[in-house]
């Protein structure tokens, strides 16, 4: 704890110096709108997500607007195992996983500038808070399996994964990610996000920032509309209704009058 406090004091002192040592030629401009695109990495997904934001300035230090996220989720009990496919190459398969889970988030929120740029090339620090609707999608898993036909010969087939049935036969691996898209089901939820962003672009009208924070996604049963017990990603284990993750994103965009 003492080390963290020491680091905090050093960062605050550096920030204070940056606020005092200003360039006399730098003139702070209040813009009207901004748009940014971001790449999101978080602790609940093996794949990066994307973010789009459109914000409007209510004054020199506050922006309000909308965001859209695309992300995928990974259950904490997921463990991928390499297996030998029909074609002889190694493929991965997650025992017990019955659905892929990914989502679109759409929300409204605020960015509050805590420390503004004081000269060309300095860093601004902002607090981000967003919340809204999370629309989840559950795509069933299909696998390649080898079975014994009625005449005693082996046949290779693609079937929707059922742990009760396929844990007793040889599974070559998951089939194509696009197999089963026509059976995708939706799940309605809500989300909240809080983070701190650091904009370090040399030009004031451009956005190049890094953002770190936490996201909370909640998918309830909505009074019996969905089966209770969380989002059905895994079989034979507890599934989650509340998904939370730490994230880091890299955002790029522009501001205009």
TAQUIDA-V778012 format. One record per backbone hydrogen bond with DSSP energy under -0.5 kcal/mol. NH is the residue of the N-H (numbers start at 1). CO is the residue of the C=O. E is the energy in kcal/mol with one decimal. If there is no record, write none. Layout:
# TAQUIDA-V778012
nh: (NH | NH)
co: (CO | CO)
e: (E | E)
This chain:
# TAQUIDA-V778012
nh: (5 | 6 | 7 | 8 | 9 | 10 | 11 | 12 | 13 | 14 | 15 | 16 | 17 | 18 | 19 | 20 | 21 | 22 | 23 | 24 | 26 | 28 | 31 | 32 | 33 | 34 | 35 | 36 | 37 | 38 | 39 | 40 | 41 | 43 | 45 | 49 | 50 | 51 | 52 | 53 | 54 | 55 | 56 | 57 | 58 | 59 | 62 | 63 | 64 | 65 | 66 | 67 | 68 | 69 | 70 | 71 | 73 | 74 | 78 | 81 | 83 | 85 | 85 | 88 | 91 | 93 | 95 | 95 | 97 | 98 | 98 | 99 | 100 | 102 | 103 | 104 | 105 | 106 | 107 | 108 | 109 | 110 | 111 | 112 | 113 | 113 | 114 | 114 | 115 | 121 | 122 | 124 | 125 | 126 | 127 | 128 | 128 | 129 | 130 | 131 | 132 | 133 | 134 | 135 | 136 | 136 | 137 | 138 | 139 | 139 | 140 | 141 | 143 | 144 | 145 | 145 | 146 | 147 | 149 | 149 | 152 | 155 | 157 | 157 | 159 | 159 | 161 | 165 | 166 | 167 | 168 | 169 | 170 | 171 | 172 | 172 | 173 | 174 | 175 | 179 | 181 | 183 | 184 | 185 | 187 | 189 | 190 | 191 | 192 | 193 | 194 | 195 | 196 | 197 | 198 | 199 | 199 | 200 | 200 | 206 | 207 | 208 | 209 | 210 | 211 | 212 | 213 | 214 | 215 | 216 | 217 | 218 | 219 | 220 | 225 | 225 | 226 | 231 | 233 | 235 | 239 | 243 | 243 | 244 | 245 | 247 | 248 | 249 | 250 | 251 | 252 | 253 | 254 | 255 | 256)
co: (1 | 2 | 3 | 4 | 5 | 6 | 7 | 8 | 9 | 10 | 11 | 12 | 13 | 14 | 15 | 16 | 17 | 20 | 118 | 22 | 23 | 26 | 29 | 256 | 256 | 55 | 254 | 53 | 252 | 51 | 250 | 49 | 248 | 246 | 42 | 40 | 70 | 38 | 68 | 36 | 66 | 34 | 64 | 32 | 62 | 62 | 59 | 111 | 56 | 109 | 54 | 107 | 52 | 105 | 50 | 103 | 101 | 44 | 75 | 93 | 91 | 83 | 89 | 85 | 83 | 81 | 79 | 93 | 94 | 96 | 233 | 233 | 139 | 137 | 71 | 135 | 69 | 133 | 67 | 131 | 65 | 129 | 63 | 127 | 61 | 111 | 112 | 125 | 125 | 202 | 119 | 199 | 115 | 197 | 112 | 126 | 195 | 110 | 193 | 108 | 191 | 106 | 189 | 104 | 134 | 187 | 102 | 185 | 100 | 137 | 138 | 98 | 159 | 173 | 143 | 157 | 170 | 155 | 147 | 153 | 149 | 147 | 145 | 155 | 143 | 157 | 141 | 162 | 162 | 163 | 165 | 166 | 146 | 169 | 144 | 170 | 144 | 92 | 142 | 176 | 178 | 180 | 181 | 138 | 136 | 134 | 218 | 132 | 216 | 130 | 214 | 128 | 212 | 126 | 210 | 124 | 197 | 198 | 208 | 203 | 253 | 206 | 251 | 198 | 249 | 196 | 247 | 194 | 245 | 192 | 243 | 190 | 241 | 218 | 221 | 222 | 221 | 240 | 231 | 96 | 229 | 217 | 241 | 242 | 215 | 213 | 41 | 211 | 39 | 209 | 37 | 207 | 35 | 205 | 33)
e: (-2.2 | -2.3 | -2.5 | -2.4 | -2.4 | -2.2 | -2.6 | -2.4 | -2.3 | -2.3 | -2.4 | -2.5 | -2.1 | -2.1 | -1.7 | -1.5 | -2.9 | -1.7 | -0.6 | -0.6 | -1.7 | -0.5 | -0.7 | -2.2 | -2.3 | -2.0 | -2.2 | -2.0 | -2.8 | -2.8 | -2.0 | -2.6 | -2.8 | -1.9 | -1.2 | -2.8 | -1.6 | -2.1 | -2.4 | -2.3 | -2.3 | -2.2 | -2.9 | -1.9 | -2.3 | -1.3 | -0.5 | -2.1 | -2.7 | -2.0 | -1.9 | -2.1 | -2.3 | -2.1 | -2.4 | -2.3 | -2.8 | -2.3 | -2.1 | -2.6 | -3.7 | -0.5 | -2.7 | -1.4 | -3.2 | -1.7 | -0.6 | -0.7 | -1.6 | -0.6 | -2.3 | -1.5 | -3.3 | -1.9 | -2.9 | -2.1 | -2.3 | -2.7 | -2.2 | -2.4 | -2.5 | -2.5 | -2.6 | -2.6 | -2.5 | -0.6 | -0.6 | -2.4 | -1.9 | -0.7 | -1.9 | -2.0 | -2.5 | -2.2 | -2.9 | -0.5 | -3.5 | -2.3 | -2.5 | -1.5 | -1.9 | -2.2 | -2.4 | -3.3 | -0.8 | -3.5 | -3.2 | -3.2 | -2.3 | -0.6 | -0.5 | -2.0 | -2.9 | -2.7 | -0.6 | -2.9 | -2.0 | -3.0 | -0.6 | -3.6 | -1.5 | -2.9 | -2.5 | -0.5 | -2.3 | -0.5 | -3.1 | -1.3 | -3.3 | -1.4 | -0.9 | -1.0 | -0.7 | -0.6 | -3.1 | -0.5 | -0.9 | -1.5 | -3.1 | -1.6 | -1.6 | -1.7 | -1.6 | -2.3 | -2.5 | -2.6 | -2.3 | -2.0 | -2.1 | -2.9 | -2.2 | -2.3 | -2.9 | -2.4 | -2.7 | -2.2 | -0.5 | -0.7 | -2.4 | -1.1 | -2.7 | -0.5 | -2.3 | -1.8 | -2.8 | -2.3 | -1.9 | -2.5 | -2.6 | -2.9 | -3.7 | -3.1 | -3.0 | -0.5 | -0.9 | -1.2 | -2.2 | -2.8 | -1.9 | -3.0 | -0.7 | -3.4 | -0.6 | -0.5 | -2.2 | -2.4 | -2.6 | -2.6 | -1.9 | -2.4 | -2.7 | -1.9 | -1.9 | -2.5 | -2.3)
